[in-house]
Amino acid sequence: PVSERRLDEALKERLSRLPRLARPYLVGFHAGSIAVKDQIARVLIVYDEQQDKIITGQVFLPEKGMLDEAFQTLLAAFEGNNLLGQRGLPAEIHTDSKLLYDHFKQDLTELGIRLVCAPELPGLTALREHFLAFVGSRRGR
């Protein structure tokens, strides 16, 4: 089931005033890499492949409201609450997560952001592999 809409008119108006970015963001919502409190967590990664920079990332436990929290993290990143302090709406978001696609499509479309779901995104796959290698190298320390 698709979550309720998360954009009220005031928020939509505020976000619509942000600069428009010509490049796409890659957004992953991978499960299975990390366990927190014996629960398999999901990792949200927002990546600007053209700049080769992670915009933001956060770990979410599989709880009610997880997708709404992930969406709020994405909106905060648009407003500059991210690792680069970069404000703006990307022209497109590419995701390999059908879950995110189904839950975010309506709201992102209302913001003028094209959402594309592809079974595999090489940039996200490479980033995930580097992240898992890093996490694996830190275990047991």
LUMDREN-64150 format. One line per 2 residues: number of its first residue (from 1); their letters; for each residue x, y, z of N, C-alpha, C, CB. Coordinates in steps of 0.1 Angstrom, whole numbers, always signed. Glycine has a CB too. Example, Ala and Ser with C-alpha at 12.3 -4.5 7.8 and 13.67 -1.06 7.14 Angstrom:
2
1 = as = +132 -57 +78 +123 -45 +78 +132 -33 +78 +113 -45 +90; +128 -22 +71 +137 -11 +71 +129 +0 +79 +141 -6 +57;
***
This chain:
141
1 = pv = +8 -12 +0 +0 +0 +0 +9 +13 +0 -9 +0 +12; +4 +22 -7 +12 +35 -8 +8 +44 +4 +9 +42 -22;
3 = se = +19 +50 +9 +17 +59 +21 +8 +71 +17 +30 +64 +26; +3 +77 +27 -5 +90 +25 +5 +100 +19 -11 +95 +38;
5 = rr = -1 +110 +13 +6 +121 +8 +13 +129 +19 -3 +131 -1; +25 +133 +16 +33 +140 +27 +36 +155 +24 +46 +133 +28;
7 = ld = +30 +160 +13 +33 +174 +9 +20 +182 +11 +37 +175 -6; +21 +191 +21 +10 +200 +22 +13 +212 +13 +7 +205 +37;
9 = ea = +4 +221 +11 +6 +232 +1 +17 +241 +5 -7 +240 +0; +18 +244 +18 +29 +253 +23 +43 +247 +20 +28 +256 +38;
11 = lk = +44 +234 +23 +57 +227 +20 +60 +227 +5 +57 +213 +26; +50 +224 -2 +52 +223 -17 +56 +237 -22 +39 +218 -24;
13 = er = +50 +247 -17 +54 +261 -21 +68 +264 -18 +44 +271 -15; +72 +261 -5 +86 +263 -1 +96 +256 -9 +88 +259 +14;
15 = ls = +93 +243 -12 +103 +235 -20 +103 +239 -34 +99 +220 -19; +92 +244 -40 +92 +248 -54 +100 +261 -56 +77 +251 -58;
17 = rl = +104 +268 -46 +113 +280 -47 +128 +276 -47 +110 +289 -36; +131 +263 -45 +145 +259 -45 +150 +259 -59 +146 +245 -38;
19 = pr = +164 +261 -60 +170 +260 -73 +167 +246 -80 +185 +263 -73; +167 +246 -93 +165 +233 -100 +179 +229 -105 +156 +235 -113;
21 = la = +182 +216 -102 +195 +211 -106 +193 +203 -118 +201 +202 -94; +202 +204 -128 +201 +197 -141 +204 +182 -140 +210 +204 -151;
23 = rp = +212 +179 -130 +216 +165 -129 +207 +156 -120 +231 +164 -123; +207 +143 -123 +199 +134 -115 +206 +130 -102 +195 +122 -123;
25 = yl = +198 +126 -92 +204 +119 -80 +201 +105 -81 +198 +126 -67; +209 +96 -76 +207 +82 -74 +203 +80 -60 +219 +73 -79;
27 = vg = +192 +73 -58 +187 +70 -44 +185 +56 -42 +174 +78 -41; +192 +50 -32 +191 +36 -29 +185 +34 -15 +204 +29 -29;
29 = fh = +178 +23 -13 +172 +20 +0 +174 +5 +2 +156 +24 +0; +187 +2 +4 +191 -12 +4 +189 -18 +18 +206 -13 +1;
31 = ag = +184 -31 +18 +182 -38 +31 +192 -50 +31 +167 -43 +32; +196 -54 +43 +203 -66 +45 +218 -64 +48 +202 -74 +33;
33 = si = +223 -51 +47 +237 -49 +49 +241 -47 +64 +241 -36 +42; +231 -42 +71 +234 -39 +85 +222 -44 +94 +235 -23 +87;
35 = av = +226 -49 +105 +216 -53 +116 +218 -43 +128 +218 -68 +120; +207 -38 +132 +207 -29 +144 +197 -35 +154 +204 -14 +140;
37 = kd = +202 -38 +166 +193 -44 +176 +186 -57 +171 +182 -34 +181; +194 -65 +163 +189 -77 +158 +178 -75 +147 +184 -86 +168;
39 = qi = +177 -64 +142 +167 -61 +131 +175 -58 +118 +157 -50 +135; +171 -62 +107 +177 -59 +94 +173 -45 +90 +173 -69 +83;
41 = ar = +183 -36 +90 +180 -22 +87 +181 -19 +72 +190 -13 +95; +175 -8 +68 +176 -3 +55 +185 +9 +55 +162 +0 +49;
43 = vl = +193 +11 +45 +202 +22 +43 +197 +31 +32 +217 +18 +41; +194 +43 +35 +190 +53 +25 +203 +60 +21 +179 +63 +30;
45 = iv = +206 +60 +8 +217 +67 +2 +213 +76 -9 +229 +58 -3; +216 +89 -8 +213 +98 -19 +227 +103 -24 +205 +111 -14;
47 = yd = +229 +100 -37 +242 +101 -43 +241 +109 -56 +248 +87 -47; +250 +119 -57 +251 +127 -70 +263 +120 -78 +254 +142 -67;
49 = eq = +259 +112 -87 +270 +105 -95 +279 +114 -103 +263 +95 -104; +273 +125 -109 +281 +134 -117 +292 +141 -108 +272 +144 -123;
51 = qd = +289 +144 -96 +299 +150 -87 +307 +139 -79 +292 +159 -77; +302 +127 -80 +308 +116 -72 +308 +119 -57 +322 +112 -77;
53 = ki = +296 +124 -53 +295 +128 -39 +282 +122 -33 +295 +143 -37; +283 +117 -20 +271 +113 -13 +265 +126 -8 +275 +103 -1;
55 = it = +252 +127 -11 +245 +139 -6 +240 +137 +9 +232 +142 -15; +235 +125 +11 +231 +122 +25 +229 +107 +26 +218 +129 +29;
57 = gq = +229 +102 +38 +226 +88 +40 +221 +86 +54 +239 +79 +38; +213 +76 +56 +207 +73 +70 +203 +59 +70 +195 +83 +73;
59 = vf = +204 +53 +82 +199 +40 +85 +185 +40 +91 +209 +32 +94; +176 +32 +86 +163 +31 +92 +160 +17 +96 +153 +36 +81;
61 = lp = +153 +15 +108 +148 +2 +112 +135 +0 +106 +148 +2 +128; +132 -13 +103 +119 -16 +97 +107 -14 +106 +119 -30 +91;
63 = ek = +103 -2 +108 +92 +2 +117 +81 +10 +109 +97 +10 +129; +70 +10 +115 +59 +19 +109 +64 +33 +108 +46 +18 +118;
65 = gm = +62 +39 +97 +66 +53 +95 +80 +54 +89 +66 +60 +108; +87 +43 +87 +100 +43 +81 +101 +50 +68 +106 +28 +80;
67 = ld = +91 +48 +59 +91 +54 +46 +89 +69 +47 +81 +47 +37; +80 +73 +56 +78 +87 +57 +90 +94 +63 +66 +90 +67;
69 = ea = +97 +87 +72 +110 +93 +77 +120 +94 +66 +115 +84 +89; +121 +84 +58 +130 +84 +46 +127 +96 +37 +130 +71 +39;
71 = fq = +114 +98 +35 +110 +109 +26 +113 +122 +32 +95 +108 +23; +112 +124 +45 +115 +136 +52 +130 +139 +51 +111 +136 +66;
73 = tl = +138 +128 +52 +153 +129 +50 +156 +134 +36 +160 +115 +53; +149 +129 +26 +151 +133 +12 +148 +148 +11 +143 +125 +3;
75 = la = +136 +152 +16 +132 +166 +15 +142 +175 +22 +118 +168 +21; +147 +171 +34 +157 +179 +41 +170 +180 +33 +160 +172 +55;
77 = af = +173 +170 +26 +185 +171 +17 +183 +181 +6 +188 +157 +11; +171 +181 +0 +168 +191 -10 +170 +206 -4 +154 +190 -15;
79 = eg = +166 +207 +8 +167 +221 +14 +181 +224 +20 +157 +222 +25; +191 +216 +17 +205 +219 +21 +209 +212 +34 +206 +233 +23;
81 = nn = +201 +204 +40 +205 +196 +52 +211 +183 +47 +193 +194 +62; +223 +185 +42 +230 +173 +37 +245 +175 +38 +227 +171 +22;
83 = ll = +253 +165 +34 +268 +166 +36 +275 +177 +28 +273 +152 +32; +268 +182 +18 +275 +192 +9 +269 +206 +12 +273 +189 -5;
85 = gq = +258 +207 +20 +251 +219 +22 +245 +225 +9 +261 +230 +27; +243 +216 +0 +238 +219 -14 +222 +219 -14 +243 +209 -24;
87 = rg = +217 +230 -18 +202 +232 -19 +198 +230 -34 +198 +246 -14; +186 +224 -35 +180 +223 -49 +173 +210 -51 +191 +224 -59;
89 = lp = +164 +210 -61 +157 +199 -65 +163 +193 -78 +142 +203 -68; +166 +180 -77 +172 +174 -89 +161 +172 -100 +178 +160 -86;
91 = ae = +166 +173 -113 +157 +171 -124 +150 +157 -123 +164 +173 -137; +158 +147 -119 +154 +133 -119 +160 +127 -107 +158 +126 -132;
93 = ih = +153 +116 -102 +158 +107 -92 +157 +93 -98 +151 +108 -78; +168 +86 -98 +169 +72 -103 +170 +63 -90 +181 +70 -113;
95 = td = +162 +53 -89 +163 +44 -78 +162 +30 -83 +151 +47 -68; +168 +21 -75 +167 +7 -78 +157 +0 -68 +181 +0 -77;
97 = sk = +150 +9 -60 +141 +4 -50 +126 +6 -55 +143 +11 -37; +120 -5 -57 +105 -4 -61 +97 +1 -49 +100 -18 -65;
99 = ll = +102 -2 -37 +95 +3 -25 +95 +18 -25 +102 -3 -13; +107 +24 -27 +108 +39 -27 +100 +44 -39 +122 +44 -28;
101 = yd = +101 +38 -50 +94 +43 -62 +79 +44 -59 +97 +34 -74; +73 +33 -54 +59 +32 -52 +54 +43 -41 +55 +18 -47;
103 = hf = +63 +45 -31 +59 +54 -20 +62 +69 -23 +65 +50 -8; +72 +72 -32 +76 +86 -34 +71 +92 -47 +91 +86 -34;
105 = kq = +67 +84 -56 +64 +89 -70 +54 +100 -70 +58 +77 -78; +43 +99 -64 +33 +109 -64 +38 +123 -59 +20 +105 -57;
107 = dl = +44 +122 -47 +49 +135 -41 +60 +141 -50 +54 +132 -27; +70 +133 -55 +81 +138 -62 +76 +144 -76 +91 +128 -65;
109 = te = +66 +137 -82 +60 +142 -94 +54 +156 -92 +49 +133 -100; +47 +158 -80 +41 +171 -77 +52 +182 -76 +33 +170 -64;
111 = lg = +64 +178 -72 +75 +187 -71 +82 +190 -85 +85 +183 -61; +78 +183 -95 +84 +184 -108 +97 +176 -110 +88 +198 -111;
113 = ir = +98 +166 -101 +110 +157 -102 +105 +144 -108 +116 +154 -88; +112 +140 -119 +109 +127 -126 +116 +116 -118 +114 +127 -141;
115 = lv = +108 +106 -114 +113 +94 -107 +114 +82 -116 +104 +91 -94; +126 +76 -117 +128 +65 -126 +132 +53 -117 +139 +68 -137;
117 = ca = +126 +41 -119 +130 +29 -112 +136 +20 -122 +118 +23 -105; +148 +15 -119 +156 +6 -128 +160 -5 -119 +168 +13 -135;
119 = pe = +160 -18 -124 +164 -29 -116 +179 -28 -111 +162 -42 -123; +187 -22 -119 +201 -20 -114 +207 -7 -119 +210 -32 -120;
121 = lp = +213 +0 -110 +220 +12 -113 +235 +11 -109 +214 +24 -105; +243 +10 -119 +258 +7 -117 +264 +16 -106 +265 +7 -129;
123 = gl = +261 +29 -107 +266 +38 -97 +263 +35 -83 +262 +52 -100; +250 +31 -81 +246 +27 -67 +252 +14 -63 +230 +27 -67;
125 = ta = +253 +5 -73 +258 -8 -70 +273 -7 -65 +258 -18 -82; +281 +1 -72 +295 +4 -69 +296 +10 -55 +302 +12 -79;
127 = lr = +287 +20 -53 +287 +27 -40 +284 +18 -28 +278 +39 -40; +274 +9 -30 +270 -1 -20 +281 -10 -17 +257 -8 -25;
129 = eh = +288 -15 -28 +299 -24 -26 +311 -18 -18 +305 -29 -40; +314 -5 -21 +324 +2 -13 +320 +3 +2 +327 +16 -19;
131 = fl = +307 +7 +4 +302 +8 +17 +303 -5 +25 +287 +13 +17; +299 -16 +19 +299 -29 +25 +313 -33 +28 +292 -39 +17;
133 = af = +322 -30 +19 +336 -33 +22 +342 -25 +34 +345 -31 +9; +338 -13 +34 +342 -4 +46 +336 -10 +59 +337 +10 +43;
135 = vg = +323 -13 +59 +317 -18 +71 +323 -31 +75 +302 -20 +69; +326 -40 +65 +332 -53 +68 +346 -51 +74 +333 -61 +55;
137 = sr = +354 -41 +69 +367 -39 +74 +367 -33 +89 +375 -29 +65; +356 -27 +93 +355 -21 +106 +350 -31 +117 +345 -10 +106;
139 = rg = +344 -43 +112 +339 -53 +122 +351 -59 +130 +331 -64 +115; +348 -61 +142 +358 -68 +150 +369 -59 +156 +365 -79 +143;
141 = r = +367 -46 +154 +377 -36 +159 +373 -32 +173 +378 -24 +151;
***
